[in-house]
Amino acid sequence: MIIVDTALAARAAEGRPIRVGMVGAGFMARGIANQIVNSVPGMRLAAISNRTLAKAADCYGQAGVGQVQTVDGVKPLEQAVASGRPAITDNPMLLCEAEGIDALIDVTGDVELGARVSMKAIAHGKHVVLMNAEADGTVGPILKVHADKAGVVLGGCDGDQPAVQMNLWRFVKSIGLTPLLCGNIKGLHDPYRNPTTQEGFARKWGQNPTMVTSFADGTKISFEQALVANATGMTVARRGMLGYTFDGHVDAATKLFDIEQLKAAGGIVDYLVAAKPSPGVFVYATHDDPKQKHYLNLYKLGEGPLYSFYTPYHLCHFEAPLSLARAVLFHDAAIAPRGGPKVDVIAAAKRDLKAGETIDGLGGYMTYGLAEKAEIAHAQRLLPIGLAEGCRLKRDVAKDAVLTYDDVDLPTGRLSIALRREQDLRFWSSSPIPAAAAGTPV
């Protein structure tokens, strides 16, 4: 987005920086804080909310901001924002309600908290950027409905693989080609990884073991590719995606795919393991004009029929502020659902599960996520992994079997469940979630 820098420079010159509220203070949030504070003229990190205040303060501290104000109400937060004093709080709803904050970025990866923050921010006329693929992949389509009604932007985050793919998809379409595959490149995929196996890696990089596990066991990439499908209208070739292992450059992997099958599907989302450049994303596209094919060959993209376009990196926190600027200055989302869900992420058993057990969280010991066509997931009453945490098993489920709503008792009082039921009813006219379990969205 080469126009964003100019627009931000203008805001800086005018003394009107975009004022950002951030929810979360973990590994990625610390990077975003440092980026906004030190490298983004025309933007100000006005406030950070985290359940542990010391981590919120440390988030500012690592960015070189030594003096912060702790606030416990909307008015004190508004006064801090107006005076330019960085604020911290353990109540994220204050950031949603306070005047003076232009946009929020959710960096939590928590489905329920993400749903609550998004809905509250939307209700108060604030743009929302989700570095929370888990919430987006579970209830993103209905959140987008509410955002549209309120006239605000809700979408994903530049730098995360889904938005990098979406930027590339938009570019490829803009030069006249037809994208047929949006892909992600992974270095590892093992659905049975858990926080114990990933503890060492997480410690080395200062990350959360459960988050790292969700990267390794396929849950995260399933969410990421679901977001791309929901934004482009693409689908998956099969449950879990194809996920070919290919030890070569992504340009050469076009031969793995049948162009007629891709066309018949209307385009697919997928991933490659071990391909180069890693980590990166790619789009395979076609062109029907022989004259343009001649030019593409001249420009070293080969003879087709699939042409490979790729971005060899994703620079998560470095690019995140661009999404906030796009939302506030141009009313543009980096990536957002275009309507009803095309791909869901369903829960599969990581081990034999027993009746009476309560399912743990994403990246845990009990489940991993699989991308599935949304119409199949709905018809077969498959349990979204984004709603699985806290569900109590009513029966045994064998290792690698997919879970259904009939296998579990849903927890009560969750906005994410209520929103999921609302989403089902809007886009499918029915829901496997009973009204009593869902409650009422607030």
N, C-alpha and C positions, 0 to 999 in steps of 0.2 A: 504493500500500500504506500507508494511513493508520494501520495498527496498528504498523508497523515502528518509527516514531519513538518511540512509547511504550515498546516493548520495548527499544530501544537505550538510552533514558533510564534504564530500570531497571537495565540492565547497567552503565551509567556510575555510577549511584548505589551499586551494590553493589561497585564496584571490580573488576568482572570483564569487561573489554572483550573483544569478539571479536578474536582475534589472527589477522591475515591475512598470508599469504605471497604475494608477487606475482612472477610470472615475466615478465620483459620490462621495459625501461626506455626505451621510445621515446616518441613524441609523446603517445599516449593514456595510457600508463603514468604519465607525469609529471603529467597532469591528475588521474588517479585518486589518486596519492600526495598531491597537494595537497588533494584533497577529503577523503580519510580523515583526514589529519593535522589539518586546520584546520576541518572542518565536520561531522564525524560523531562526536559523543559516544557512547561505548559501543563504539567500534571502534578498534583499534590496528594500524597497519602494522608488523608485527613484523620482516619481512625482505623484501629484494628480491634476486632473482637475475638476473644479466645476464652475457652472455659478456664484456662490457667492464665491468670493475669501476668505472671512472671514471664511466660513465653511470649505474650504479646509485647511486653516491654523489651524483651530481648530481641524480638523481631526488628523493632525500631533501633535498638542499640547496635545490632550488627550492621545496620545501614549508616551508622554514625550519628544517629539522633539520640542525644543524651537525656533531654528533658521531655517527659510526657506527662499528661494529666489523666488520672484515673477518674472516670465518670460513671455515675449510677442512675442517670436519668436523661430524658430527652433534652430538657432545657440546658443542663450543664454541657451536654455534648454539642448542642447548637451554639452555645457561647464559645466553646473551645474551637469549633470549626470556624466561626466568624472571626475569631481573633488570630487564627493561624497556629494555634497550639495543637500539636499531635495528641490524640486522645486514645486511651485504651479502655476496654470494658469487657466484662464477662457475659454481657447480654447482647447478643447479635441483633435483637429486634430494635434496639436503640438506633443502630446504623440505618435500619430500614425506615424508621419513622422520622429521623432528624432532618429538618430543613438544612440546606446548604451542602448536602452530599449529593453529587450528581449521579453516581453509579456505584454498584456493589460488585465485588468479585468474590465468588465462593470458591475457596481452595481447601475444602474439607474432605471430599470423597464420601460424605455421609448422606445417604439417601433421604432420611427423615429430616435432618437439619436442613439439607439443601432445599427440600420441598417447602419447609416452613419459612426459611429466609426468602426464597424466591417469591412466594405468595405475598408475604408481608411487604417486601420491597415493591412489588408490582402494585399493590393496593395504595402505596404512597407515591406512585409515579416515578419510580426509579428504574433505570436500566440495570439489567443483571447480566453479568458475564459468568458463565459456569466453567470453572476448571474442576468440574465435578461430573465426569462422564457417567458415573453411577446413577446420580439423580436424573440427569438428562436422558439416559437410556431407559429409565423406568417410567418417568412421568413427564418427560420433556414435551411431547406433543400437546398435552393438556395445559402445561404451563405456558406454552406458546400461545394457545388460544386466549388465556387470561391476559397475557402481555399485549397481544394485539388489541384486545378490547380496551385496555388501559392506554394504548398509544405509546408503549415503551418497547425497547428492544430487549429480548432475551435470547441468548445464544452462547455458543461455545467459545473457546479461547485460542487465539493465535498462538502458534508454537506447539500446542498439543497436536498429535498426529491427525485427528479428525479435521481440524481446521486447516492444517497444512495440505491435506488431501483436497479439501473443499476449495482452497485458494487455487490449487493446481487444476482442479476440475473446471472451475470458472474460467481460468486462463485458456485451457484447451478448447472449451466451447467457444470462447470469444474469438479464437482464430479459425473457427469453422469446422473443427473436427467433432466427431461424435464419441464421447467417452463410453467405453464398454466395461471397464474394470477399474475400480479404485482399490489400491492395495497398500498394505503396510508390511514392513520388513522387521522380522523378529530374530533375535539371536538364539532364543531358547523357547521351547514349549513342552512342558511336562505337567499334565493336569493333576498329578499327585504331589506336587511340591506343597510345603506347608510352612508355617512360621518358624518351625525348628530347623528345617533344611535351609531356609533363607536367612537365618539369623546373622551368620557371618557376613554375608554380602550387605545386609542392611546396616550392620554396625560399621562396616568399612566406609560407607557413603553417608552415614548419618541419617538413614531413612527408617521408616516404620516397617518392621518385618511383615506385617499383614499386607501392607500396600505392596511391598516387593513380591510377596507371594502371589498377589492378584496379577502382577505382571507375568510371572513365570507359569502360572497354571492355566492361562488362557482367558481368564475372566475379563481382564482389562482390555485385551485386544478385541474381545467379543463386544464389549460396550463401545469401544472406539469405532469399530466397523458398523455397528448398529446405528450410531449417530450419522455416519456418512450415508448409509442406506436411507435413513429417514430424511436426510436433507436433499438427496439427489433423486429419490424414487427407485433406487436400485434394490436388489434383493441378494440372497445367498444361494449358491448352487446346491447346497445341501446343509443339513444340520451340522453345525460346527465349522462350516466353511471347508474349502478344499485343503488349504494349509500345506501346500507342497514344500518339501525340503529341496532347495536348489542351491548348490554351491557354485555360484557363478554370478555374473553381473545381471542386474534386473533387465537390461536391454535384451539379453539372450533368453529370458524366461517367457517371452511371448509365445514361443513354440509349445508351451505346456497347455495352452488354451485353444479351444475350437471357436473360431470367430462366429460361426453360425449359431452355436449354442449360447454364446454371450448375447448375440442379437435377439435370439428367441426369448431369453430371460429378461430382456430389457436392460441388461447391464448387471454386473454383480460387484459385491465387495468381497475382498478376500485378503490373504496374507501369504508371504513367503517366509520360510525359516532358513537362515544361513546365507541368504543372498547378499549381494553387495550393490550399492553402498549401504552399510548398516551403521546406525539406524537411519532409515529413510522411508519415504513414501513414493508411490508411483501411480500413474494413470496410463492405462492402455486405451488407445483410441483408434478410430478408423476414419477414412475419408472416401467419399464416393466419386469425387471428381478426378478423372485421369490426369488432367492438367496440373492439379494441385499435388497429386501423388508424385509427378515428375519433379516438382519443386522440393517436396519433402525429401526425396532421394538425393537431390543436389545438396540439400542442407544436412546431409549425413544422417538422416533418420531411417534410411533403408528403404526397401521396396514394399514394406507392409506385408500383409494387410493390416496388422496391428502395429501402431507406432507407439514407442515408449517415451514417456515424459516422467521425469523423476526429480525429487528434491532430496539431496543426500544427507539431510540433517533435519532435526526438529529442535528448536532452541526455546524450550518451554517458557521459562520465566523471562527470558530476554524479550520475547515477542508478546507476552501477555498484555502489557500496557497498550499495544496497538489495538486490541479488541475493545478496550474501554474507550479509546479515542474514536474508533469507528462508530461505536454505539452513540456516544454523546454528540459528536460533531457531524456525523453523516447518517445517523439512524440506520446503520448497516450492521448486520450480524456476521461474524466470521463464519459461523455455521449454525443452522437452526432447522428444526423439523419443518417440512413443507406442507404437512397435513397430518393424516393419521399415520401410525407406525407401520413401517415396512418390515423391520426386523426387530425381534425381541431378544433379550438375553435370559435364557431359562436356566434353572438350577439342576445340576446333575450331582449324584452322590460320589464323593471322593473316596469313601470307604463304605462298608456295610453300615447302614444306619438302623437304629433300633427304635421301636415304638417307645414313646415317653421321653426321648431325648429332645432337647431344645437346640435348634440349629444356630451355630455361631455365625460370625460376620463374614463379609467378603474377604477373600484371602486367608481363610481360616483352615480348619482341619476337616471340615465335613462336606463342603460343596465346592464345585467349580462351575463357571458359566459357559454356556454354549449359545452361539448365535443361531437363531431359528427364524424362518419366515413367520411374520406376525400372524397371518391368517391361520397357520397351522398351530401356533402356540395358543391362539384363542380357541380354536375348534377343539383341541385336545386338552384344554384346561391346564396347560403347563404353568408351573409356578415361576414367576419372574424371580431371578436371584436377588434383584434389588429389594424384594419384599420378604426374602427368606429368613433373614436374621430375626431371632426371637420366636419363630414358628415352632410349635410343638408337634412332633411326629405322632400320628395316630396309628401308624403301622410300620412294619419293617420295610426298608427300601434297600435293594441290593446295590453294591458298588457299580457305578457307571450308569445306573438307571436314572432317567429324568424324573423329577418330582412333579406332582400335580397338586392342584388346590385340594383335591380329595385326600391327599396323604397327610395334611397338616391342619392344625387349628391355628388360625391367624391371630396375632396379638391384637388387642383392641386399643382404640384411642390414638391411632396413627393417622396423621394427615396424608402421608404418602399412600396409604391404603385407600383412603377416601378419594384421593385424586386419581388413583389408578382405576377405581370403579367408575368415576366420572369419565375418564378417558375411554374406558371400554364402552360405556353407554353412548358416548358421542360418536365414536368411530365404528362400533360393531353393533350397536343397538341392544346389546345384552352384556352381562358381566358374570363371571364365575364367583365374584365376591358378593356375598349377601349384604343387604343394606345394613343389617345389624352389626356386621363386622366392620363395615366401613365408617359408620358414623356420618358426620356432616362436615364437609370441607369448611374451613374458616379462613 
